[in-house]
Amino acid sequence: MAGQAILTLTDADFDTQAKAHPVLLVDFWAEWCGPCRMIAPILEELAGEYAGRLTVGKVNVDENRQTAARFGVRSIPTLIILRGGNRVEQVIGAHPKAALKSKIDQVLASA
């Protein structure tokens, strides 16, 4: 199955994208962050597996400080799941794929 592209989100388009995608998993990350690089392939797999039900987006915290500050991101990676633009789940740190799937499944089940 072809993977769904991961969106690159910026301060300028974050709200528009959050409203355009019913369920959005946002990865707050930075180039220099080792754990962020570790979970990147997992997020790509999840984007493909949940295509049509969940959109994955990434916010580079060094380039988009406003959005990171708005969500109170203090350590990265921080993954936030939004439904209709509202935070419904948050995971801080690099977690195994199974743990992330469990969170995503909970959010999708309660939709």
Secondary structure, DSSP 8 states (H G I E B T S, - for coil): ------EEE-TTTHHHHHHHSSEEEEEEE-TT-HHHHHHHHHHHHHHHHTTTT-EEEEEETTT-HHHHHHTT--SSSEEEEEETTEEEEEEES---HHHHHHHHHHHHHT-
